[in-house]
Amino acid sequence: MAAREVIGGRRFAKAAERYGIVAVVIVMMVFLALLQPEYFLSVQNLTNVLKQIAMNSLLAIGMFLVILTAGIDLSVGSILALAMMAVAMADKAGWPWPVVLLIGPGVGIIVGAINGLGLTLLRLPHPFIMTLGTLNAVRGLTNLISDGRPISGLSAPVRFLGSAQIPLPALGPFGAIPVSAFVLLVCYGGVALFLRKISVGRHIYAVGGNPQAARVSGISVDRILILVYVMSGFFAGLSALLLAGRTDSGFPNAGIGAELDAIAAVIIGGASFFGGRGTVLGVFSGVLIMGLLRNGLNLMNVSVFWQQLLIGIIIILAVYVDVLRRRAAVRTEELTQSRATHWLLRRRRDLDSRSTTT
């Protein structure tokens, strides 16, 4: 009986951890719909929300992979700016559009590889140091190649991913789904399958949970670390394409502070700063919470300064909940072991008493 109670409690806790954040999103949408019934649930507003969260969504899924290994990537905002300027400059120079589309993710992969190799080869004590350095170096390089000037007027194929929409007349005159939403669907679905079905994806969780145990079990920890920083760079470069298409430009100040939004979305979505914990669904829910919160506050004409204050408080609370959850997990594990030991001892006493009576 005790064993069943323990198993049932674990299942409930696991379900609450996985889907509780989705419930928060639903409650938030209902609350905002009640506050702004005329506009919040309109097709046009929800389409705008999808467009607005596209950039942060891609940055967040890359950041999530890094945080799974108990790391952090502070350079994603600068990577976005460099990739965005490289795309705009190549497009203005008349390069073929298929090549231009590959430049953004390509730049991200290169900088991500520099982060990963620098972290593993130099044996730096924490990724914070390496990525803080590339944050400044890449931002400086972006301003050097652009002379600090934006570039506007991109070609239609380059704008497509960030600005195009697929019309849906059934949803009314404004009914349309942004192409960027399909990009997010493919990326998030691909990462979810990668983490669940591919051995390398499961190794990422293992490295974040216990790097020493992962190394002893034969996992190449350095290769996993390089991989996650390369993937983070890739998604930052891809987000540059979406932002360039949406704004029809490239500007060197793009992405300033974007790394903080990405980290916030991942932590609000339930991932642990200690590594080894989190889901793709939780990350997207975290992005949605931030996007819906800002959208709702804008509809209510709340100052952007108050928005920053509120999001900062939410981040602190999310990290604190993560610490409490980690402590609770340790206590639950100790309690489970104690109950299991007690049940085994009682079972053994029962068997001994039966054997003596016979």
N, C-alpha and C positions, 0 to 999 in steps of 0.2 A: 504493500500500500504506500509506504513511504517512497519507494522507488518511483511509483507511478506519479505521485505528487511532484517529485523533483523533475521528472521528465515533462509533466504537464506545465510546470512553472517555467522551465527552460523554453518550451515551445512558444508559450505566450510572450515571454520576454523577447524572443527572437522575432516573432511576428510584429510586436510593438516597435522594435528597433527598426525593422525593415520598412513598415508601412505607416508608422506614426507620423512621419514627416509629410506623407501624402495627405493624411487627414488634416494637417495644419494648413496645407495649400487650399484644400476644399473649404475649410472654415474661413480662411482669409477671403476667398472669392465670394462666399456668401455674405460676409460682413461688408465688403466693399460694394457689392451689388445692392445691399440695403441702404448704404450711405449715398450711392450715386446710381439710382435705379434707371435713370434715363440714358446714361452714356456708358457706364462701365462694361456691361455685357453686350454692347453693340459690336457688330462684326468689325467695324472700322477700328474701334479701340483695341479689341483683342488682336487684330492684325498688327497694329502698331506695337503692342507689347511683344509679339513674336519677333518683329524686326529689331526692337530695342535690346532684347536679351540675346540676340544671335552671337554678337561678339563675345560677351561674357560667358556664354554657354560653352563655346569652344575653348576659351582660355581656362575655364573651370575644369573641363574634362581632362585637359592636359595636366593641370595642377593637381587634380585628384590622383593621377597615376604617380606623381612625384610624392605626394603626401602619404600615399599608401606605403612607401618605403621609409617613412618617418623623415622625409626630406622637405625641401621647399625651393621654389623657383621664383626669385624676385625679378628675373630678367624678362618675363613674358611681355610686359608692356613695351619695353624697348625693342624686343624682337618684332612685335607687331608694327612699330613705327618704321623700323629699318626695312622690313618686308614690304610695307605699304609704299614707301618711297621708291624702293627698287622696282616694284610693279609699275608705279606711275611713270618713272623715268624710262623704263624699257618700252612702255606703251607709247609714250611721246616720241621715242626714238624710232618708232615704226617697226618694232620687232613683231614677228608673227604672234597672233593672240594665243595659240596653244602654248608657245614658249613663255609668254608673259604670265599665263595662269600658273605655270610650274615654278616661276621664280619665287613667289610668296612662300609656299611650303618649303621650297629648296633652301631659302635663306634661313627659315626656322630650323630645319634639320641641321644645317651647318653650325649655327650658334648653339643648338641643343647638344650637338656632339662635343663642342668645345667645353660646355658646362660639365657634361658627363666625364669626359676624359680628364679635364682639369681636376675634378673632384677625386677621381680614382687614382690617377697617376701621381698627383701631388700629395695625396693622402691628407687632404685638408680636414680639420676636425669636424666641420659642419658645412652642408651645402649653402648655408646663409652667406658664408664668406665668398665662395666662388660666384654665386649668382648675383650678389651685391656688386662685385667687381664688373661682371658682364653687363649688369643693368646700366652702370655709368659709361662703360666703354662703348657699348652698342649705341646708347643714346648720343654720345659724342660723335661716333661714326655717322650716324643718321644726319646730324646737323652739318657735318663736314661735306658729305656727298650732295646734300641738297642746298647748302649755303643758307640753311634756315628758312627756305622759301617753299611754300606749298605749290603743288602742281594740280591743275584742274582740267576738266574736259577729257575724260577717258573714253575709249572706244566702247561700243555697245557690247561686244563679247566679254570684255573685262568687267563691265558693270552688271552683267547678267546675274551672277550668283547673289549679289547683294541687293539688287533693286527689282528684279523681275518678279512678277506675280502670276499665278495660275488662276484665271477667273473661274468663279463658281456662281453662275446666275441663280442657282437655287437658294443662295444665301442673301439675295437682294442685290441692289445696284452697286454696293461696295463689297460684295462677296468675292473674296480672293484669298488664296494661300500663298505667302511668300515662298519663293524658291529656297531661300535660306532656311526655312522650316524643314524642308526635305533634306537639306545638307545636315542639319542637326540630327534628324531622325537616323540617317545613315551612320553618322559618326558615333552617336550614343549607342545605337544598336550594335555596331561593329565592336566598340570597346566592351560592351556587356558580354558579347559572345567570346571575345578574346580572353576576358578575365575568367569566364566560367568554363569554357570548353577547351582552351589551349593550355598546355602545360606551362608555358612561359608566363601566361597570365596568372596562373595559380602560384608560380614562383614569386611573383611580385608581392602577393599577400604574405608569403612565407618570409621573404626578406624583411618586410616591415614588421611582422610579428616577432621574429627573433633572428637577427642576421647571423649570429654565431651558430645557432642550430641549423640554419639554412646552409651555411658554409660546410658544416660537418656532414650534412646529408648529400653533398655533392653539387649543390647549386652554385653557379658562378655569380657571386654577389656583385662583383664589379661590372659584369656584362649586363646584369639586370638594371643596375643604376644608370649605366650609359644609355640603355634602351629607354628608360622612362624619361630621361631628360631630352633625348632625341624626339620622342613622341610629344612631349610638352612643347618643344620648339616647333614641331610640325603643325600642331593645332594653333599655335600663335600665328604662324605664317598663313594658315588657312583663314583665320579670323581677319587677318589683314586684307585678304581678298574680299570678304564680305563687307568690311567697313569701307574699303575703297569704292566698291560698287554702290553702296548705299549713299555715300557722300559725293560720288563722282569726282574724287580727288585723292591726293596723297599729301599728308602734311606731317612735318617732322615732330610736332608736339602730340601726335596721336598716342594713346595708350598710357599717358601719364597717370599713375595711380591705378591702372587697370589690374595690376597684379594683386592689389589689396582687395578689390571686388571679387576676383577669382578665388582667393584664399577664403574670403568671407562666405562665398556661396558653398564651397566645399565643406567648411566647418559647420555652417548652418544646416547643411544637408546630412549631417550625422557622421561624417568621416572623423577619424581621430588623428590629432597631431602626433600621437605616439606611434602611428603607423599600423598597418595590418587590419584596419577596420574601415568599412564604408561600402556603399553600393552606388552604381551608376544612376539608379532611380533616385536615390537620395541627393546626389549632386544636382540633377536636373530640378528636383523639387526645391533645393536651396537657391538655384538661379531664379526659379519662378517666384519664390517668396520675395527676393530682393526686387525683381522686376515689377511684381504686382504691388508691392509696398510703395515703390517710387511712383508708379503710375497712379495709384489711388491718392497719394499725397499731392501729386501734381493736380489731379482733378479737383481736390479740395483747396487748391491754392496755398498749400503749406510751403513755407520758405525752404529752399534747398539746404540752408544751414541747419534747420531743424531735422531735415532728412538725414544729413550726415551724422548728427548727434544720435538719432534713433537707431540707425544702422550700426553705429559704434557700440551702443549699449547691447544690441542684439548679438553682436559678435562676442562680446565679453560673456554674456549669458550662455551662448552656445559652447564656448570653450570651458566655462565652469561646469556645464552639464556633462561635457566630455570627461572632465576630471572626476565628477561624481559617479559617472557610469563606470569608469575604470575602477574606482574604489569598490563600487557595488559588485562588479564582476569578480574582484578578488575575494570579497566576503562571501559571495554566492558559491564560488568554487570551494572555499574552505568549508562552508556549511554543507555543501553536497558531499564532500569527502567525509565529513564527520557523520552525516546521516548514513552514508553507505557503510562506513566502518561499524557504526552502531547496529545497523541491520544485519551485517554479516556476523557480528559477535552474538547477537541474539539468536540468529539462525543456528549458529554453531552450538550454543547452549541448549537449544531445543533438541537438536540431533543427539547431543551427548546425553541429555536426560532420557530420551527415548531408548537409546542403546543400553543405558544402565537398568531401566525398568524391564527390558526384555532379557 
